[in-house]
Amino acid sequence: MKRSLIHAALAIALALAVAAPASFAKQTRAHRAAMKLCKEKYKDAIRGSKYLKGHDRRVRRAQARRDREQCERMAPR
């Protein structure tokens, strides 16, 4: 009984390990490139806000966050 449970658990783990790379393959090259571009734009905006003070910095960072979220939503799937 114990041996059959171990084999069943290992079979399930193996099936999940095989299925995981297939789910990552769903992302297209265009999607990955768009996401990379969104992240680069966000990093640039954060770097640019480094030289601002107080309220201006918070506003710029919030705007960068909103822009990144919008960019990620508009990225091709």
C-alpha positions as CSV (number, residue, x, y, z in Angstrom):
1,M,0.0,0.0,0.0
2,K,2.7,2.4,1.0
3,R,4.7,1.6,-2.1
4,S,1.8,2.3,-4.4
5,L,1.1,5.6,-2.7
6,I,4.8,6.6,-3.2
7,H,4.6,5.6,-6.9
8,A,1.4,7.6,-7.4
9,A,2.9,10.7,-5.7
10,L,6.0,10.5,-7.8
11,A,3.9,10.1,-11.0
12,I,1.9,13.2,-10.1
13,A,5.1,15.1,-9.4
14,L,6.6,14.0,-12.7
15,A,3.5,15.0,-14.6
16,L,3.5,18.5,-13.0
17,A,7.2,18.9,-13.8
18,V,6.6,18.0,-17.4
19,A,3.5,20.3,-17.7
20,A,5.2,23.3,-16.1
21,P,7.5,24.1,-19.1
22,A,4.5,23.8,-21.5
23,S,2.7,26.6,-19.6
24,F,5.8,28.9,-19.9
25,A,5.9,28.3,-23.7
26,K,2.5,30.0,-24.0
27,Q,4.2,33.4,-23.8
28,T,5.2,34.5,-27.2
29,R,8.4,36.2,-28.1
30,A,6.5,39.4,-28.7
31,H,5.0,39.2,-25.2
32,R,8.4,38.7,-23.6
33,A,9.9,41.6,-25.6
34,A,7.1,43.9,-24.6
35,M,7.4,43.0,-20.9
36,K,11.1,43.6,-21.1
37,L,10.5,47.0,-22.6
38,C,7.9,47.9,-19.9
39,K,10.4,47.0,-17.2
40,E,13.1,49.1,-18.8
41,K,10.8,52.1,-19.1
42,Y,9.8,51.7,-15.5
43,K,13.4,51.5,-14.3
44,D,14.3,54.6,-16.3
45,A,11.4,56.5,-14.8
46,I,12.5,55.5,-11.3
47,R,16.1,56.5,-12.0
48,G,14.9,59.8,-13.3
49,S,12.8,60.4,-10.2
50,K,15.8,59.9,-8.0
51,Y,16.9,63.5,-8.4
52,L,13.5,65.0,-7.5
53,K,12.4,65.9,-4.0
54,G,9.4,65.0,-1.9
55,H,6.0,65.3,-3.5
56,D,7.4,65.5,-7.0
57,R,9.2,62.2,-6.5
58,R,6.1,60.4,-5.2
59,V,4.1,61.7,-8.0
60,R,6.6,60.6,-10.6
61,R,7.0,57.1,-9.1
62,A,3.2,56.7,-8.9
63,Q,2.9,57.7,-12.6
64,A,5.7,55.3,-13.5
65,R,3.8,52.5,-11.7
66,R,0.6,53.3,-13.5
67,D,2.4,53.5,-16.9
68,R,4.0,50.1,-16.3
69,E,0.7,48.5,-15.4
70,Q,-0.9,49.9,-18.5
71,C,2.0,48.8,-20.6
72,E,1.8,45.3,-19.2
73,R,-2.0,45.2,-19.9
74,M,-1.4,46.3,-23.5
75,A,1.4,43.8,-24.2
76,P,0.5,41.1,-26.7
77,R,-0.3,37.7,-25.3
